[in-house]
Amino acid sequence: MKSEIERIVADVKSGRTSARAEVERVLAQARERDELHCLLEVCAEQALARADRLDVRIKKGEPVGRLVGVPYVAKDNFLTKVGHTTAASKMLDNFRSPIDATAIERIEAEDAIMIGKANLDAFAHGGSTENSAFGPTHNAIDKGRVAGGSSGGSAVAVASGIVPFALGSDTGGSIRQPASFNGVVGYKPTYGMISRYGVVAMASSTDTVGPITRTVRDSEIIADILAGQDQRDGTVYPRYFSQIAESPSGQRIGLIEDFIGEGVDDDVASRTNQLAQRLRESGHRVDLVKLPMARYALAIYYIVIPAELSSNMARYDGIRYGERSPEAHRLDDVYGMSRDDGLMPENKRRIMIGSYVLSSGYYDAYYLKAQQARTLLIRQLDKLFESYDFLLSPVSPTPAFKLGENTHDPLKMYLADAMTVPASLAGLPAISVPNGRSKAGLPIGVQLIAPAKADAGLLAMAKQLEADDA
């Protein structure tokens, strides 16, 4: 599919349109789709001023960046000098950052224009964007259903046509799952490919920055700009991202049998199996493969990640960071009341789980065993990649569920991430590509997973899946 980003850049540079006209169009679209509640803040004045400056530079014939005039939104857990950074939490309700995240710096250096901050589950703790302190985001296709999460606002902003791309973060599926629910592309790069500096931390061993776009090519463009070392993030590898042949042929693809059986929606399983058959007919080898540790991946994730999360959340105490309760007068009250007022129930639940599994007497029984099981999962994935180039699965067991349907059942909510957490726990690159609709007309996504650092091949193969869906 053709790149929307490349079209906008070409039009702006040639004078067929202007950066200001693009921003005005996007702002009008944002107002028109306001009922979706995908944006927490619209930075209209700053965006228009930046567009005017870019138009002047173009008229003078000055060099401009690869994203000149392209509007975008950032998930509101990216630190930005423009606007607020709330992480969709009352704890950071009035926070203004003195810095930009590295991802923002790199996008802005290429002359893109941020028009606002996107809604999310507070502190990225959730899978539906219903855990936002400022209200849920509605699905772009069916307003009665969830947007997915935690990057739900970013996915809806792209799917509803407001912007051609959005920045999101993916800890256990938070880019891929909302992309699937809204019928767009969501790409989680290899862990360490893109700097996390300036992104509000959830779980430091799996947090990954990535784009949500309408085409795979646009995800490729954004990833190419974001990738590379950053002295402020020691987990980032030297740059290895590069583009390869557009149409890889004769690939060996393992269809994860554990993810198309019991508990998976019939339409989701059917669409995945149909795609696998079309890939066979296109000359690829597609085999059913078993990933025995997949049944434990969600349990591993919800021990390891809350443990990391509880440590990262300790700073939000009303003293070092965050809003302080006006009712608190004693030190203990400052801690307790500030957190009680500022955090959502899901934040508290995850902090409690994490603190429990790290506590004396339970560390060995839970956290250590979960890390050992994580290692076994990684080894099984590595073993599969000795025989296969890619792994294929649905993104989520079901299409988008109804708003409020799972809010009182955390375990059911967590199951929406069952198919995305293995790649996250192993640090592998994975992408969600649209794969048709359910009988009810809801988007269904398919997930493609590659070995670590094989991002270029992943994107090239994803283009074939995209062309098949088109």
Secondary structure by P-SEA (a helix, b strand, c coil): cccaaaaaaaaaaaccccaaaaaaaaaaaaaaacccccccccaaaaaaaaaaaaaaaaaacccccccccccccccccccccccccccccccccccccccccaaaaaaaaabbbbcbbbbcccccccccccccccccccccccccccccccaaaaaaaaaacccccccccccccaaaaaaaacbbbbbbcccccccccccccccccccccccccccaaaaaaaaaaacccccccccccccccccccccccbbbbbcccccccccccaaaaaaaaaaaaaaaaabbbbbbbbcccccaaaaaaaaaaaaaaaaaacccccccccccccccccaaaaaaaaaaacccaaaaaaaaaaaaaaccccccccaaaaaaaaaaaaaaaaaaaacccbbbbbccccccccccccccccccccccccccaaaaaabbbbbbbbccccccbbbbbbbbbbcccaaaaaaaaaaaaaaaac
